[in-house]
Amino acid sequence: MRIHLAIGFLILYGIAMLRPIAPILEYQLNRDYIANVLCINKDQPITVCEGSCYLAKRLKQQQQKEQSAPQVQL
């Protein structure tokens, strides 16, 4: 029983540690879709944005969400 509880806590901890890089993983997995559909600069064929504008916007949202979250004082 204790080993299952310990493994569960380790999995939850791992998920919490990966949360800040979730937008980067999402971008890497869906790069073609983001570049063709969600990209702001898709009308400008000269730019080589390839969806990095969308990634920057998501990273900014994640950063603002982390700053606005209440900090736990120990």
ChimeraX commands (.cxc) that place a marker at each C-alpha (Angstrom):
marker #1 position 0.00,0.00,0.00 radius 0.5
marker #1 position 2.74,2.47,0.88 radius 0.5
marker #1 position 4.63,1.78,-2.34 radius 0.5
marker #1 position 1.52,2.58,-4.40 radius 0.5
marker #1 position 0.99,5.79,-2.48 radius 0.5
marker #1 position 4.64,6.77,-2.96 radius 0.5
marker #1 position 4.48,6.06,-6.69 radius 0.5
marker #1 position 1.27,8.09,-6.97 radius 0.5
marker #1 position 2.88,11.06,-5.25 radius 0.5
marker #1 position 5.94,10.79,-7.51 radius 0.5
marker #1 position 3.72,10.81,-10.59 radius 0.5
marker #1 position 1.82,13.87,-9.34 radius 0.5
marker #1 position 5.10,15.62,-8.56 radius 0.5
marker #1 position 6.41,14.84,-12.04 radius 0.5
marker #1 position 3.28,16.24,-13.65 radius 0.5
marker #1 position 3.55,19.42,-11.57 radius 0.5
marker #1 position 7.20,19.86,-12.59 radius 0.5
marker #1 position 6.35,19.46,-16.31 radius 0.5
marker #1 position 3.55,22.02,-16.22 radius 0.5
marker #1 position 5.75,25.05,-17.06 radius 0.5
marker #1 position 7.06,23.39,-20.23 radius 0.5
marker #1 position 3.64,22.17,-21.40 radius 0.5
marker #1 position 3.26,24.94,-24.04 radius 0.5
marker #1 position 6.63,23.98,-25.55 radius 0.5
marker #1 position 5.66,20.31,-25.72 radius 0.5
marker #1 position 2.30,21.24,-27.23 radius 0.5
marker #1 position 4.06,23.36,-29.86 radius 0.5
marker #1 position 6.51,20.60,-30.77 radius 0.5
marker #1 position 3.75,18.01,-31.13 radius 0.5
marker #1 position 1.37,20.25,-33.14 radius 0.5
marker #1 position 3.83,22.43,-35.07 radius 0.5
marker #1 position 2.29,21.88,-38.52 radius 0.5
marker #1 position -1.26,22.54,-37.33 radius 0.5
marker #1 position -0.21,25.67,-35.44 radius 0.5
marker #1 position 1.79,27.02,-38.40 radius 0.5
marker #1 position -1.03,26.43,-40.90 radius 0.5
marker #1 position -4.09,27.29,-38.82 radius 0.5
marker #1 position -3.32,29.23,-35.64 radius 0.5
marker #1 position -0.33,31.33,-36.70 radius 0.5
marker #1 position -0.89,35.07,-36.74 radius 0.5
marker #1 position 1.64,35.67,-39.54 radius 0.5
marker #1 position 0.38,33.02,-41.98 radius 0.5
marker #1 position -0.62,35.76,-44.46 radius 0.5
marker #1 position 3.01,36.88,-44.76 radius 0.5
marker #1 position 4.89,34.19,-46.72 radius 0.5
marker #1 position 8.26,35.92,-46.22 radius 0.5
marker #1 position 8.38,35.33,-42.46 radius 0.5
marker #1 position 9.62,32.01,-41.18 radius 0.5
marker #1 position 7.53,32.12,-38.04 radius 0.5
marker #1 position 6.21,28.55,-38.32 radius 0.5
marker #1 position 3.95,29.13,-35.33 radius 0.5
marker #1 position 6.55,30.56,-32.97 radius 0.5
marker #1 position 4.28,33.60,-32.50 radius 0.5
marker #1 position 1.64,31.22,-31.09 radius 0.5
marker #1 position 4.26,29.62,-28.84 radius 0.5
marker #1 position 5.35,33.03,-27.53 radius 0.5
marker #1 position 1.73,33.92,-26.76 radius 0.5
marker #1 position 1.17,30.63,-24.89 radius 0.5
marker #1 position 4.40,31.04,-22.89 radius 0.5
marker #1 position 3.34,34.56,-21.90 radius 0.5
marker #1 position -0.06,33.27,-20.77 radius 0.5
marker #1 position 1.62,30.51,-18.72 radius 0.5
marker #1 position 3.97,33.03,-17.12 radius 0.5
marker #1 position 1.11,35.36,-16.21 radius 0.5
marker #1 position -0.87,32.46,-14.77 radius 0.5
marker #1 position 2.06,31.45,-12.57 radius 0.5
marker #1 position 2.57,35.02,-11.35 radius 0.5
marker #1 position -1.10,35.50,-10.52 radius 0.5
marker #1 position -1.36,32.18,-8.64 radius 0.5
marker #1 position -1.17,32.58,-4.88 radius 0.5
marker #1 position 2.17,31.54,-3.43 radius 0.5
marker #1 position 2.16,29.04,-0.58 radius 0.5
marker #1 position 4.20,30.20,2.41 radius 0.5
marker #1 position 5.80,27.47,4.48 radius 0.5
marker link #1:1,2 radius 0.2
marker link #1:2,3 radius 0.2
marker link #1:3,4 radius 0.2
marker link #1:4,5 radius 0.2
marker link #1:5,6 radius 0.2
marker link #1:6,7 radius 0.2
marker link #1:7,8 radius 0.2
marker link #1:8,9 radius 0.2
marker link #1:9,10 radius 0.2
marker link #1:10,11 radius 0.2
marker link #1:11,12 radius 0.2
marker link #1:12,13 radius 0.2
marker link #1:13,14 radius 0.2
marker link #1:14,15 radius 0.2
marker link #1:15,16 radius 0.2
marker link #1:16,17 radius 0.2
marker link #1:17,18 radius 0.2
marker link #1:18,19 radius 0.2
marker link #1:19,20 radius 0.2
marker link #1:20,21 radius 0.2
marker link #1:21,22 radius 0.2
marker link #1:22,23 radius 0.2
marker link #1:23,24 radius 0.2
marker link #1:24,25 radius 0.2
marker link #1:25,26 radius 0.2
marker link #1:26,27 radius 0.2
marker link #1:27,28 radius 0.2
marker link #1:28,29 radius 0.2
marker link #1:29,30 radius 0.2
marker link #1:30,31 radius 0.2
marker link #1:31,32 radius 0.2
marker link #1:32,33 radius 0.2
marker link #1:33,34 radius 0.2
marker link #1:34,35 radius 0.2
marker link #1:35,36 radius 0.2
marker link #1:36,37 radius 0.2
marker link #1:37,38 radius 0.2
marker link #1:38,39 radius 0.2
marker link #1:39,40 radius 0.2
marker link #1:40,41 radius 0.2
marker link #1:41,42 radius 0.2
marker link #1:42,43 radius 0.2
marker link #1:43,44 radius 0.2
marker link #1:44,45 radius 0.2
marker link #1:45,46 radius 0.2
marker link #1:46,47 radius 0.2
marker link #1:47,48 radius 0.2
marker link #1:48,49 radius 0.2
marker link #1:49,50 radius 0.2
marker link #1:50,51 radius 0.2
marker link #1:51,52 radius 0.2
marker link #1:52,53 radius 0.2
marker link #1:53,54 radius 0.2
marker link #1:54,55 radius 0.2
marker link #1:55,56 radius 0.2
marker link #1:56,57 radius 0.2
marker link #1:57,58 radius 0.2
marker link #1:58,59 radius 0.2
marker link #1:59,60 radius 0.2
marker link #1:60,61 radius 0.2
marker link #1:61,62 radius 0.2
marker link #1:62,63 radius 0.2
marker link #1:63,64 radius 0.2
marker link #1:64,65 radius 0.2
marker link #1:65,66 radius 0.2
marker link #1:66,67 radius 0.2
marker link #1:67,68 radius 0.2
marker link #1:68,69 radius 0.2
marker link #1:69,70 radius 0.2
marker link #1:70,71 radius 0.2
marker link #1:71,72 radius 0.2
marker link #1:72,73 radius 0.2
marker link #1:73,74 radius 0.2
view
